[in-house]
Amino acid sequence: MSKLGDLGAKLYRGEVGYDFVGKRFVWYGVSILITITAIVALAVQGLNMGIEFKGGAVFTTPKSSISETHAREVAEKASGHDAVVQKLGTGALRIQISDLDTNAAADVKAKLAADFKIDAGQINADLVGPSWGEQIANKAWTGLGVFMVLVVIYLAIAFEWRMAIAALIALIHDLTITVGVYALVGFEVTPGTVIGLLTILGYSLYDTVVVFDGLKEGSKDITKQTRWTYSEIANRSINGTLVRSINTTVVALLPVGALLFIGGGFLGAGMLNDISLSLFVGLAAGAYSSIFIATPLVVDLKEREPAMKALKKRVLAKRASAEARGESPEGAGTEDAPEVVAQGRSGRRR
């Protein structure tokens, strides 16, 4: 068995483990710091919205030897606005300029044709009105809102309302970080970005539900025993799925990283950046939040219940009594009782 596989088996059986839940306030602090940075970046720099959201024009020239730098200079001089120029695989140029109306677009098209020494009829111009862009933005917000509502309803039915709240906070955490990164790096926000965001939210939710499922099974009839507190069972649930979460995240990040760093960076296919960045950052943030945020939040909410407080009191009293007799305090940690199944997936406690 490989070292990683052997570690995964030991984590699942509870032979080794890391106290994620016990150190949850450290992770909360890290997340708050990252979130504040993202919000500040969003407030100071804002998002670089694509023409699909704020309106503008896209000009496509025939195959040309004109450089992107020269084309950008000409387009910005002709329009008075910033221009995004991309060299297509056919050798044509795609020139994107925001905030242009029909008359201004016609004038820019004529100036581009004159400078590039080609016929104006050979330049294709696609106009996007600001009202259409506003409709796209509203639909994106509506889709996101519907997704969040359905997530809360599903988790509240399948698990319980505390897990639904924790998962919702984790999803908002992932969204905030991803949007903040877009503000920091200045990548353009397009409908592809929105698709990427919805995709990573689904992935993040899947990772969270895997841990929640283990926690639900492991905490079944928890008040009928005095060996483990709720937070300890939650910690075992995280450790039991840790290697699986790492493996699935790495496997997902490799192709997305290739799109972002090789396709968008090395090969210059800039159109890949809008979706690949959201996927890359979101996947990483989703894996982090499912382990360090979602489950610890459930513990904080759950251990406010009188039944869980009473259970913790009984468990600690039993351990104190065992220590007074010079016996090993059963269930005192994550490494001293390898016979206990970490997630309780078999539905039994030995």
C-alpha positions in Angstrom: 0.0 0.0 0.0 1.3 3.5 -0.8 2.2 5.9 2.0 -0.8 8.1 1.1 -3.1 5.2 1.0 -1.8 3.9 4.3 -2.2 7.3 5.9 -5.8 7.5 4.6 -6.6 4.1 6.1 -5.2 5.2 9.5 -7.1 8.5 9.4 -10.3 6.6 8.6 -9.8 4.1 11.5 -8.9 6.9 13.9 -5.3 5.7 14.5 -3.9 9.2 13.6 -5.6 12.5 13.2 -5.3 16.3 13.3 -7.5 18.4 15.6 -9.2 20.5 12.9 -12.2 21.3 15.1 -10.1 22.1 18.2 -8.1 24.7 16.3 -11.2 26.1 14.5 -10.7 29.6 15.8 -7.3 29.8 14.0 -9.0 28.8 10.7 -11.8 31.3 11.4 -9.2 34.0 11.8 -7.4 33.1 8.6 -10.7 33.1 6.7 -11.8 36.4 8.1 -8.4 37.9 7.1 -8.7 36.6 3.6 -12.3 37.7 3.3 -11.5 41.2 4.5 -8.7 41.4 1.9 -11.1 40.3 -0.8 -13.7 42.9 0.2 -11.1 45.7 0.3 -9.9 44.7 -3.2 -13.4 44.7 -4.5 -14.2 48.1 -2.9 -11.0 49.8 -4.1 -10.4 48.2 -7.5 -13.8 46.9 -8.4 -14.4 44.2 -11.0 -13.4 44.4 -14.7 -16.8 43.7 -16.2 -16.9 42.4 -19.7 -19.0 44.0 -22.4 -21.6 41.3 -21.9 -22.5 43.2 -18.7 -21.8 46.8 -19.4 -22.2 47.0 -23.1 -19.8 47.8 -25.9 -18.5 46.5 -29.3 -16.4 43.6 -30.5 -14.6 44.1 -33.8 -13.1 41.1 -35.7 -10.7 41.8 -38.5 -9.6 39.4 -41.2 -6.3 37.6 -41.0 -3.6 40.2 -40.4 0.1 40.7 -39.5 -0.8 43.6 -37.3 0.5 43.2 -33.7 -1.8 43.2 -30.8 0.1 46.2 -29.3 -0.4 48.3 -32.4 -4.0 47.3 -32.7 -4.7 48.2 -29.1 -3.1 51.6 -29.5 -5.1 52.4 -32.6 -8.4 51.2 -31.0 -7.9 53.2 -27.8 -7.0 56.3 -29.8 -10.0 55.9 -32.0 -12.5 55.2 -29.3 -11.1 57.0 -26.2 -11.7 53.9 -24.2 -9.5 51.0 -23.0 -9.4 48.1 -25.6 -8.8 44.4 -25.2 -7.1 42.8 -28.2 -6.6 39.1 -28.8 -4.9 37.3 -31.6 -7.2 34.5 -32.8 -5.9 31.1 -34.1 -6.8 32.1 -37.6 -4.6 35.1 -37.5 -7.5 37.5 -37.1 -7.7 40.1 -34.4 -10.5 40.4 -31.9 -10.8 44.0 -30.5 -13.2 44.5 -27.6 -14.1 48.0 -26.5 -16.6 48.8 -23.8 -19.1 51.7 -23.5 -19.6 52.3 -27.2 -23.0 53.1 -28.8 -24.0 52.4 -32.4 -22.7 55.7 -33.8 -19.4 55.6 -32.0 -18.9 52.0 -33.0 -19.4 52.9 -36.7 -16.8 55.7 -36.3 -14.3 53.4 -34.6 -14.8 50.8 -37.3 -14.0 53.3 -40.0 -10.9 54.5 -38.2 -9.7 50.9 -37.7 -10.2 50.1 -41.3 -8.3 53.2 -42.4 -5.3 52.5 -40.1 -5.2 48.8 -40.9 -5.5 49.6 -44.6 -8.4 47.2 -45.2 -12.0 47.6 -46.4 -14.4 48.5 -43.6 -16.8 45.8 -44.8 -14.2 43.2 -43.9 -14.4 44.1 -40.2 -17.2 42.4 -38.4 -18.7 44.5 -35.6 -20.9 43.0 -32.9 -22.7 45.5 -30.6 -23.9 44.7 -27.1 -26.3 47.3 -25.5 -26.0 48.2 -21.8 -29.6 47.2 -21.3 -28.9 43.7 -22.6 -25.9 43.5 -20.3 -28.0 44.5 -17.4 -30.4 41.7 -18.2 -27.5 39.2 -18.2 -26.3 40.5 -14.8 -29.8 40.2 -13.3 -30.2 36.7 -14.6 -26.8 35.8 -13.2 -27.8 37.1 -9.7 -31.2 35.3 -10.0 -29.5 32.0 -10.9 -27.1 32.4 -8.0 -29.9 33.2 -5.5 -32.0 30.2 -6.7 -29.0 27.9 -6.3 -28.4 29.1 -2.7 -32.0 28.7 -1.7 -32.1 25.2 -3.1 -28.9 24.3 -1.3 -30.3 25.4 2.0 -33.6 23.5 1.5 -31.9 20.3 0.4 -29.4 20.3 3.3 -32.1 21.2 5.9 -34.1 18.2 4.7 -31.3 15.7 4.1 -29.4 16.6 7.3 -30.5 19.5 9.5 -30.8 23.3 9.5 -27.4 23.8 11.3 -25.6 22.0 8.5 -27.6 24.0 5.9 -26.5 27.3 7.6 -22.8 26.1 7.8 -22.8 25.1 4.2 -24.3 28.4 3.1 -21.7 30.4 5.0 -19.0 28.2 3.4 -20.4 28.9 -0.1 -20.5 32.6 0.5 -16.9 32.4 1.8 -15.8 30.7 -1.4 -17.7 33.2 -3.6 -16.2 36.2 -1.7 -12.6 34.9 -2.1 -13.0 34.1 -5.8 -14.6 37.5 -6.5 -11.8 39.2 -4.5 -9.1 37.5 -6.5 -10.8 38.7 -9.7 -10.7 42.3 -8.3 -7.0 41.9 -7.4 -5.7 40.5 -10.7 -8.1 42.5 -12.9 -9.3 39.6 -15.0 -12.4 40.3 -17.1 -15.7 39.1 -15.7 -17.8 37.4 -18.4 -20.7 34.9 -18.5 -18.0 32.3 -18.6 -16.9 33.5 -15.1 -20.4 33.2 -13.8 -20.6 29.6 -15.2 -17.3 28.9 -13.5 -18.6 30.3 -10.2 -21.7 28.1 -10.3 -19.5 25.1 -11.1 -17.2 25.5 -8.2 -20.1 26.1 -5.8 -21.5 22.7 -6.8 -18.1 21.1 -6.3 -17.6 22.8 -2.9 -21.1 21.7 -1.9 -20.3 18.1 -2.8 -17.1 18.1 -0.7 -19.0 19.5 2.2 -21.8 17.0 1.9 -19.3 14.1 2.0 -18.0 15.3 5.4 -21.6 16.0 6.6 -22.7 12.5 5.6 -19.9 10.9 7.7 -20.8 13.2 10.6 -24.5 12.3 10.4 -23.7 8.6 10.6 -21.0 8.9 13.2 -23.3 11.0 15.5 -26.3 8.7 15.3 -27.5 8.0 18.9 -24.6 10.0 20.2 -26.3 10.8 23.5 -26.6 7.1 24.3 -22.8 6.9 24.8 -20.2 8.6 27.0 -17.1 8.0 25.0 -17.0 10.9 22.5 -18.2 14.4 22.4 -19.9 15.8 19.3 -16.8 17.9 18.4 -14.6 14.8 18.6 -16.9 12.8 16.3 -17.0 15.8 13.9 -13.2 15.9 13.9 -13.0 12.2 13.1 -15.4 12.8 10.2 -13.0 15.4 8.7 -10.0 13.2 9.2 -11.7 10.2 7.7 -12.4 12.1 4.4 -9.3 14.2 4.4 -7.2 12.1 1.9 -10.3 11.7 -0.3 -10.8 15.5 -0.3 -7.1 16.1 -1.1 -7.1 13.6 -4.0 -10.3 14.9 -5.6 -9.1 18.5 -5.3 -5.7 17.8 -6.8 -7.1 15.8 -9.7 -9.6 18.7 -10.4 -7.0 21.4 -10.1 -4.5 19.9 -12.5 -6.5 20.3 -15.7 -7.9 23.7 -14.6 -4.3 24.8 -13.8 -3.3 23.8 -17.3 -6.1 25.9 -18.7 -5.1 28.9 -16.6 -1.3 28.8 -16.6 -0.5 27.1 -19.9 -3.5 28.0 -22.0 -4.1 31.5 -20.7 -0.6 32.4 -19.8 2.0 30.5 -21.8 0.0 30.0 -25.0 -1.7 33.4 -24.7 -5.3 32.1 -25.1 -6.6 34.9 -22.9 -10.3 34.0 -23.4 -9.6 30.9 -21.2 -8.8 33.2 -18.2 -12.3 34.3 -17.4 -13.5 30.8 -16.6 -10.3 29.0 -15.6 -9.4 31.5 -12.8 -12.8 31.2 -11.2 -12.5 27.4 -11.3 -9.0 27.3 -10.0 -9.5 29.7 -7.1 -13.0 28.3 -6.3 -11.9 24.7 -6.2 -9.1 25.5 -3.8 -11.3 27.7 -1.6 -14.1 25.0 -1.7 -11.8 22.3 -0.5 -10.5 24.6 2.3 -13.9 25.7 3.4 -15.4 22.2 3.6 -12.7 21.1 6.0 -11.8 24.2 8.0 -15.1 26.2 7.9 -18.3 24.2 7.3 -17.9 21.3 9.8 -16.4 23.5 12.6 -19.3 25.8 12.2 -21.7 22.9 12.6 -19.9 22.0 15.8 -20.3 25.5 17.2 -24.0 25.5 16.4 -24.6 21.9 17.6 -22.8 22.2 20.9 -25.1 25.0 21.9 -27.8 22.4 22.4 -28.5 21.4 26.0 -28.3 17.7 25.1 -24.8 18.2 23.6 -23.7 20.3 26.6 -24.9 17.5 28.9 -23.1 14.9 26.8 -19.8 16.8 26.9 -20.2 17.2 30.7 -20.7 13.4 31.1 -17.8 12.5 28.8 -15.4 14.8 30.6 -16.6 13.6 34.0 -16.1 9.9 33.0 -12.5 10.7 31.7 -11.7 12.6 34.9 -12.9 9.7 37.0 -10.8 7.3 34.9 -7.7 9.4 35.3 -8.3 9.6 39.1 -8.2 5.8 39.1 -5.0 5.8 37.1 -6.7 4.3 34.0 -6.4 5.6 30.4 -9.2 8.1 29.7 -11.2 6.3 27.0 -11.7 8.5 23.9 -9.5 11.3 25.1 -8.1 12.0 21.7 -7.8 10.9 18.1 -4.8 8.7 18.4 -5.5 6.5 21.5 -8.3 4.2 20.3 -7.7 2.7 16.9 -10.5 0.2 17.3 -13.1 2.9 16.8 -14.3 3.5 13.3 -13.8 7.2 12.5 -17.0 7.9 10.7 -19.2 5.4 12.3 -20.1 4.2 8.8 -20.8 0.7 10.0 -23.3 2.1 12.4 -21.5 0.5 15.3 -19.2 1.7 18.1 -16.8 -1.0 19.4 
